């Protein structure tokens, strides 16, 4: 059964585990933040404790947190315009909320699990969109590396990603060892357009995502070597502790 999830359409893609800071200034999204934090005694700068799941009630149909889903084109999405949104997004868990002087919010979120958007709840009664979503991909399943293929592939991506960063003169810490974490970090850090990032988000499993990234990184390194183009970028933020 689809679950209800408040939506925050953006012109970017959020990946599980990645940090996404947002400056919330539109009235409807201010209300979304207020609905999420509720009556916390110290919302400003406090961790919300949102866990991306329900309340524990087996009949609960609300997902805590909100869904970041990329806009296909343009900058705005009206009610009922499902075609304007990509159908796979990522739950964002709110970790910090700071109210600004003008009544807006500066929030820090962390990507959690992926979801497939199957519809819009027209009866939600909120100024922001509320989606009807289902779990997507292998986020809750441990990666199978019984044949060692995943480790070999992750090592190849890690080495190629190091070369890619060297070519682009990107500093930062070493790439993570966990194959799934690595796959999402590379997807967020590589210089890609929105559609390319969206395809990596929609990769059904870690192996297929790493395979696609290996091809992308090798192609980009070759292009930079040929044309000498070095786009400016920096590594995205990965939380020290996403709990």
N, C-alpha and C positions, 0 to 999 in steps of 0.2 A: 504494500500500500504506500503510495507517495506520501512524503512528509512535507509540511509547510516550512518554508525557509524565507526570511526577509532577504531581498536581493539588493545588492549595491553594484549596478552596472558600471564598468570602467573601460577605459580605452587601453587596458593592459591585462596581462594574465598573471594570476597568483598561483604559485606552486606549493604543495604541502611542505611544511617546515620552514618556508621563507618568511621573513619579516616584511610587513607592509605598513608603513606609517601613512595616515590619512589626515588631511585637514578638512573637517566636516563643517561646511558653512551653509549649505542649502537647508531651508526649513524642514523639508520632508526627511532628510537624512539626520538632521539634529534629533528629530522625533524618533527615528530608528535607534540612535544611540541611547536616548532616554528610555526607550522601551526595553533595551537590552540590559542596561545597568540597574534599572528599577529603583528601588529605594535603598541602595547601598549607603551606609553611613558616611563613607568617605570616598566618593566616586573619583574625585580628582586625584590622579596619580596612583589610584589603587588598582590592583589586579582584580578582574571581575570574577574569576573562578569559572567562567563559562567553559564547558568541556566538549561542546560539539554534539552532545547526545541529548536525549530527552531527560525527563525528571525521574525516570525509573518506573513510572507508571506504564504498564504494558499497552494502555490505550492512548498514551501520549503521542500526538501527531506533530508536535512542534520540535524543531531542531534548534538548540541554543547556538548563538553566534549568528553570522549572516553570510550570505553567499556572494562571493565575487565572481561575476560572470562577464566575459569580454563582449563589448559591443561590436557587431560585424561592420557597421559603417556609421559615420556621423558621430555626434557627441551626446545625443539624448535619446531616451527610449520612453515612449508613451505606454499607458496602460493597455494591455492586451496585444501589444506588438511583439509577440514572441519571436517572429522571424528576424527581428533586429538584433537578437542575442545569439551568441554561440550556445550550444546545448550542453556543453560540459564546463563546469566551473569548480571552484574550490571553496570550502567553508573557511571563513576567517574567524578566529577566536580573538576576542578583545582582551589584551593584556594590560594596557594602560589607557586611562581616560583623563584628559585635562581640559577643563572648561576654560575657554578664552574670554577676554573682556567683552567681546561683542556677542557673547551667547553661543558661539560655536564650540566645537570640540577638536582637540588634537588627540588622536588615538593611535595606539600601536597595536597591530594585529599580527597573528601568526597563522599561516596556512595550515589547515588540518586535512581532512579527507576530501576526496573529489566526489562530485555528484553529477547526475544527468538531469537536466531541466526538462520535464515532460509537460509542463503547463503553467499557467498563471492562475492563482486563486483570486477570481474576480470578486469574491464575497469577503475578502479580508478586511475591508473597511479602513485601510491605511493609505496615506498619501504616497508611500513608497510601494514598490512592487513586492508581492509575496509569491514566491514560486512554489510549484509542486515538484518535488525532487525525489530521485532514487539514488542509492549508492552506485558508484561507478568504479570499475577497475579492480585492482588487486590490493588496495591500500590496507585491508584488514587481513591479508593472507601473507604468511612468511614466504620469502623468495626461496625457490627450490634450486639449490646448487649441487645436487647430488652427483652430477657428471662433471662439475668443475667449470662448465662453460661460462657461467655468470662471472666467476672470479677472473677468468682470462679476459673476458670482454670488458669488465670494469677496469682492469689493469691497463688495457689498451686505451680506453677512454681517458683514464687519469693521465697517462703519459702524453697523449695527444693534446689534452686540455692544458697541461703544463707548457707544451710547445706553443700552443695557441696564445696563452697568456704572455709568454716570453716575446712572441712576435708583436703583440699589442702593447707590450710594456705595462702589463697589469700586475701589481704586487698582490700581497695578501698571504694568508695562511695556506698551508698545503691542502690539497683537495681531500675530502673525507674518504675514509676507507669503505664505509658501508655503500654497497652498490646502488641501493635505492636512493639514499641521501645524495650520493654523487650525481645520479641521473637528474634529480630535480635541481641541484645547484648548477650544473652545466646548462640545463635548459633555461635557467633564469639569467645566467651570467654571459652566455654567448650573445654576440651582436646579431640579433634576429628581428625580423618584423613580427607583427602580432600574429599573423596566420601561421608562421613557422612555430612560434611558441605554443600556439593553440594546438597544433598537431602533436607536439611533444606532450602536452598535458593530456591529450586524448589517447596516447599510446596505452594499450591495455595492460602492459606489464613492464617490469624493469628491463628485461632483455630487449624487447622491441624498442624501448626508449633509448637505451644505450647504443643499440645498433644504428638507429637514426642519427644520434648525436655524433657517433664516430664518423659517419659519412659527411655530416655537416661540418665538423671541425676540420677534417682533411680537405674538404672543398674550400673552406674559408682560408686556410693556411696557404693553399695553392694560389688562390685569387690575390691574396695580399702580396705573396711573393712575386706574382706576375705584374700586378698593377701598382704596387707600392702604397695601397690605400690602408691607412691605419686609423680606424674610427676610434674616437675617445669613448671610454667606458670605464666602469669600476665594478668590482665584485658586489653582488647583493649581500645583504646582511643575513647571516644564519644565526638563530638564537643559540646561546650557550645552553639554555635549558628551556625547552618548549612546554614544560609541564606547568 
